[in-house]
Amino acid sequence: MFDWSDFLDVAEELANKTGDEAALRTAIGRAYYAAFGMARDRLIRSGVRIPQAGAAHAVVWDRFHASPNRAERRIANLGRQLRKRRSWADYDASYPNVASEARKAVRWARQVLTDLAALR
């Protein structure tokens, strides 16, 4: 089974390529998918059915957001922010401050993984 956290290692490496916009945009995407994949797998292990298609992203973050647990709501908020930035990185022709955004995406994804690991 694939360890989604491996994407975070790739994102961190790419985020250090400050002069390479393609690498920086890819770092944002990999950081998002590290967080999304780990969050989705946690829900699946707890018995939540996640659609295979694009709706899976909203379902994952909505499930965490609906929790009374503060850490789970933070997971949702960071996940949603990462998703928005991943979309900008993938689709917008101009992405101001992409280098700092890539570093931020890595930090946020790392926080999501830390919060997920701390859940019981």
BAFI-3210 file (N, C-alpha, C; in Angstrom, 3 decimals, decimal comma, padded with zeros to 6 digits):
// residues 120
n [1|2|3|4|5|6|7|8|9|10|11|12|13|14|15|16|17|18|19|20|21|22|23|24|25|26|27|28|29|30|31|32|33|34|35|36|37|38|39|40|41|42|43|44|45|46|47|48|49|50|51|52|53|54|55|56|57|58|59|60|61|62|63|64|65|66|67|68|69|70|71|72|73|74|75|76|77|78|79|80|81|82|83|84|85|86|87|88|89|90|91|92|93|94|95|96|97|98|99|100|101|102|103|104|105|106|107|108|109|110|111|112|113|114|115|116|117|118|119|120]
n.u [000,844|000,527|002,366|001,207|002,441|004,956|004,808|005,041|007,720|008,776|007,538|008,746|011,398|011,091|010,105|012,316|013,548|013,903|014,125|012,697|009,785|007,964|008,702|008,095|005,315|004,569|005,383|003,467|001,205|001,953|002,240|-000,409|-001,631|-000,363|-001,456|-004,219|-004,396|-003,550|-005,501|-007,856|-007,381|-007,420|-010,111|-011,341|-010,343|-011,742|-014,236|-015,698|-017,256|-015,787|-016,153|-014,876|-014,372|-014,016|-015,566|-014,622|-012,702|-014,048|-015,757|-013,969|-012,753|-015,053|-016,075|-014,115|-014,365|-016,904|-016,607|-016,641|-014,205|-011,404|-008,832|-009,452|-011,093|-009,190|-007,560|-009,351|-009,640|-007,008|-006,623|-008,547|-007,520|-005,072|-006,030|-007,225|-004,978|-003,524|-005,125|-004,875|-002,151|-002,144|-003,825|-003,845|-002,361|-000,699|000,974|001,468|004,154|004,937|007,028|007,115|004,558|004,757|006,485|004,850|002,714|003,951|004,502|001,874|000,794|002,439|001,570|-001,070|-000,563|000,717|-001,353|-003,224|-001,853|-001,910|-004,502|-006,938]
n.v [-001,179|002,218|004,817|007,776|009,887|009,974|011,655|014,117|014,334|014,552|016,940|018,728|018,665|019,686|022,231|023,587|024,375|027,166|028,794|027,567|027,506|025,528|023,341|024,384|024,794|022,153|021,161|022,241|020,848|018,167|018,375|018,886|016,444|014,627|015,298|015,004|012,274|010,865|011,736|010,830|008,035|007,554|008,074|006,070|003,763|004,027|003,334|004,991|005,650|006,643|008,449|007,495|009,370|012,919|014,138|013,122|014,713|016,952|015,514|014,296|016,536|017,808|015,884|015,867|018,516|018,578|017,458|017,539|017,724|019,682|019,455|017,893|019,647|021,588|020,094|019,847|022,571|023,309|021,421|022,238|024,759|024,001|022,550|024,566|026,088|024,194|023,932|026,521|026,418|024,463|025,455|028,277|030,836|032,751|032,917|034,549|034,977|032,289|030,708|031,167|030,307|027,598|026,685|027,218|025,496|023,020|023,185|023,336|020,901|019,144|019,744|018,789|016,029|015,552|016,170|014,222|011,891|012,151|011,721|009,660]
n.w [000,000|-000,794|000,745|001,502|002,719|001,667|-000,500|000,690|001,311|-001,267|-002,016|-000,242|-001,110|-003,719|-003,131|-002,361|-004,654|-005,623|-007,924|-009,903|-011,278|-012,137|-010,554|-008,033|-008,203|-008,529|-006,080|-004,383|-005,234|-004,616|-001,850|-001,150|-001,987|-000,315|002,175|001,604|000,775|003,090|004,928|003,705|003,705|006,462|007,088|005,541|006,827|009,170|008,424|006,748|003,694|000,744|-002,216|-005,469|-007,416|-008,305|-006,258|-003,943|-002,692|-001,547|000,147|001,979|003,316|004,258|006,046|008,079|008,877|010,012|012,466|016,082|017,208|017,746|016,527|014,294|012,884|012,297|010,599|008,456|007,699|006,977|004,953|003,069|002,399|001,308|-000,882|-002,416|-003,089|-004,492|-006,714|-007,805|-008,423|-010,376|-012,405|-012,792|-014,719|-013,687|-010,648|-007,978|-005,651|-005,515|-004,534|-001,724|-001,184|-001,811|000,197|002,384|001,845|002,223|004,985|006,011|005,119|006,516|009,093|008,950|008,653|011,097|012,896|012,117|012,851|015,576|016,286|017,894]
ca.u [000,000|001,322|002,425|000,972|003,369|006,133|004,625|005,497|009,175|008,977|007,130|009,769|012,548|010,743|009,899|013,639|014,019|013,263|014,128|012,024|008,356|007,285|008,974|007,365|003,898|004,428|005,510|002,157|000,339|002,367|001,904|-001,852|-001,988|000,098|-002,479|-005,488|-004,299|-003,503|-006,807|-008,821|-007,135|-007,883|-011,569|-011,671|-010,073|-012,770|-015,499|-016,363|-017,178|-015,332|-016,299|-013,633|-014,215|-013,660|-016,297|-013,887|-011,975|-014,992|-016,246|-012,934|-012,611|-016,333|-016,169|-013,266|-014,898|-018,121|-016,246|-016,524|-012,803|-010,697|-007,750|-010,067|-011,520|-007,964|-007,213|-010,247|-009,331|-005,740|-006,853|-009,258|-006,578|-004,129|-006,736|-007,375|-003,664|-003,183|-005,885|-004,210|-000,864|-002,398|-004,655|-003,665|-001,136|000,142|000,859|002,394|004,783|004,814|008,052|006,660|003,354|005,196|006,978|003,675|001,973|004,681|004,255|000,487|000,618|003,105|000,669|-002,175|-000,064|000,956|-002,661|-003,803|-001,141|-002,254|-005,901|-007,121]
ca.v [000,000|003,436|005,720|009,104|010,854|010,072|012,835|015,297|014,397|015,076|018,352|019,500|018,762|020,586|023,580|024,215|024,779|028,482|029,407|026,667|027,643|024,235|022,549|024,985|024,475|020,717|020,995|022,545|019,712|016,984|018,619|018,665|015,031|013,941|015,543|014,405|010,817|010,381|012,004|009,901|006,683|007,480|007,944|004,740|002,796|004,152|002,855|005,993|005,375|007,824|008,227|007,381|010,506|014,230|014,497|012,596|015,787|017,673|014,588|014,136|017,746|018,046|014,951|016,361|019,796|018,336|016,879|018,460|017,709|020,860|019,035|017,447|020,845|022,206|019,255|020,249|023,933|023,275|020,652|023,088|025,777|023,313|022,208|025,812|026,449|023,190|024,309|027,696|025,980|023,650|026,055|029,708|031,155|033,567|032,541|035,406|034,447|030,828|030,072|031,177|029,467|026,196|026,395|027,222|024,262|021,933|023,327|022,990|019,456|018,498|019,904|017,843|014,686|015,505|016,102|012,904|010,891|012,342|011,326|008,311]
ca.w [000,000|-000,937|001,888|000,956|003,315|000,801|-001,339|001,415|001,116|-002,620|-001,993|000,455|-002,007|-004,817|-002,598|-002,223|-005,983|-005,659|-009,243|-010,840|-011,003|-012,319|-009,351|-006,917|-008,379|-008,284|-004,631|-003,799|-005,541|-003,862|-000,448|-001,025|-002,097|000,899|003,198|001,189|000,788|004,474|005,536|003,095|004,210|007,858|007,057|005,016|007,906|010,201|007,872|005,904|002,250|000,010|-003,660|-006,234|-008,337|-007,791|-005,041|-002,792|-002,022|-000,695|001,175|003,010|004,140|004,941|007,184|009,162|009,336|010,787|013,762|017,217|017,614|017,236|015,618|013,030|012,142|011,756|009,441|007,357|007,251|006,248|003,734|002,115|001,927|000,411|-002,126|-003,175|-003,627|-005,509|-007,904|-008,386|-008,993|-011,564|-013,442|-013,016|-015,458|-012,819|-009,241|-007,236|-004,438|-005,558|-003,691|-000,330|-001,139|-001,795|001,553|003,259|001,575|002,888|006,434|006,295|004,931|007,647|010,244|008,750|008,966|012,545|013,543|011,842|013,646|016,996|016,536|018,452]
c.u [000,890|001,242|002,357|001,924|004,662|006,038|005,124|007,012|009,510|008,644|008,190|011,005|012,276|010,583|011,218|014,223|013,418|013,236|013,355|010,524|007,596|007,488|008,174|005,875|003,642|004,543|004,175|001,198|000,680|002,071|000,410|-002,179|-001,438|-000,970|-003,790|-005,444|-004,297|-004,854|-007,863|-008,636|-007,591|-009,393|-011,990|-011,460|-011,124|-014,161|-016,256|-016,163|-016,849|-015,496|-014,934|-013,347|-013,911|-014,369|-015,562|-013,208|-012,893|-015,487|-015,234|-012,884|-013,898|-016,494|-015,327|-013,827|-016,124|-017,837|-016,264|-015,066|-012,054|-009,591|-008,321|-010,561|-010,314|-007,490|-008,046|-009,875|-008,030|-005,893|-007,552|-008,351|-005,551|-004,783|-006,878|-006,047|-003,184|-003,903|-005,255|-002,923|-001,066|-003,040|-004,415|-002,329|-000,163|-000,103|001,882|002,920|004,763|005,851|007,619|005,402|003,726|005,701|005,822|002,875|002,640|004,431|002,843|000,246|001,274|002,235|-000,514|-001,721|000,198|-000,370|-003,337|-003,160|-001,513|-003,684|-005,956|-008,057]
c.v [001,243|004,274|007,150|010,145|010,968|011,272|014,092|015,453|014,980|016,566|019,216|019,704|019,767|022,030|024,322|024,672|026,149|029,140|028,626|026,665|026,334|023,349|023,075|024,695|022,991|020,422|021,232|021,379|018,472|017,147|018,381|017,172|014,188|014,071|014,848|012,879|010,246|010,582|011,045|008,490|006,520|007,305|006,558|003,682|002,858|003,807|003,837|005,619|006,687|007,540|008,180|008,625|011,798|014,647|014,032|013,714|016,550|016,776|014,463|015,361|018,083|017,139|015,429|017,669|019,613|017,795|017,942|018,593|018,863|020,492|018,581|018,630|021,584|021,420|019,681|021,621|023,983|022,516|021,470|024,174|025,173|022,995|023,439|026,191|025,453|023,522|025,531|027,275|025,216|024,418|027,523|029,984|031,979|033,151|033,377|034,705|032,926|030,138|030,048|030,335|027,979|025,814|026,326|025,927|023,070|021,990|022,888|021,490|018,693|018,595|018,950|016,436|014,524|015,382|014,752|011,840|010,971|011,925|009,912|007,502]
c.w [000,000|000,333|001,352|001,536|002,509|-000,140|-000,632|001,316|-000,251|-002,657|-001,332|-000,420|-003,128|-004,345|-002,404|-003,554|-006,314|-007,036|-010,290|-010,548|-011,162|-011,087|-008,165|-007,003|-008,099|-006,791|-003,940|-004,027|-004,735|-002,377|-000,227|-001,033|-000,950|001,980|002,841|001,285|002,190|005,164|004,997|003,638|005,655|007,900|006,576|006,092|009,005|009,669|007,002|004,437|001,533|-001,481|-004,356|-007,059|-007,590|-006,513|-003,789|-002,010|-001,067|000,439|002,309|003,904|004,867|006,163|008,354|009,732|010,232|012,187|014,865|017,692|016,941|016,233|014,276|012,215|011,569|010,537|008,238|006,815|006,469|004,934|002,669|001,546|000,966|-000,930|-003,021|-003,837|-004,673|-006,809|-008,577|-009,081|-010,294|-012,707|-013,724|-013,699|-014,615|-011,365|-008,465|-005,987|-004,374|-004,679|-002,230|-000,162|-001,097|-000,410|002,544|003,078|002,260|004,389|006,790|006,161|006,083|008,901|010,141|009,129|010,459|013,297|013,320|012,711|015,125|017,317|017,073|017,629]
res [m|f|d|w|s|d|f|l|d|v|a|e|e|l|a|n|k|t|g|d|e|a|a|l|r|t|a|i|g|r|a|y|y|a|a|f|g|m|a|r|d|r|l|i|r|s|g|v|r|i|p|q|a|g|a|a|h|a|v|v|w|d|r|f|h|a|s|p|n|r|a|e|r|r|i|a|n|l|g|r|q|l|r|k|r|r|s|w|a|d|y|d|a|s|y|p|n|v|a|s|e|a|r|k|a|v|r|w|a|r|q|v|l|t|d|l|a|a|l|r]
***
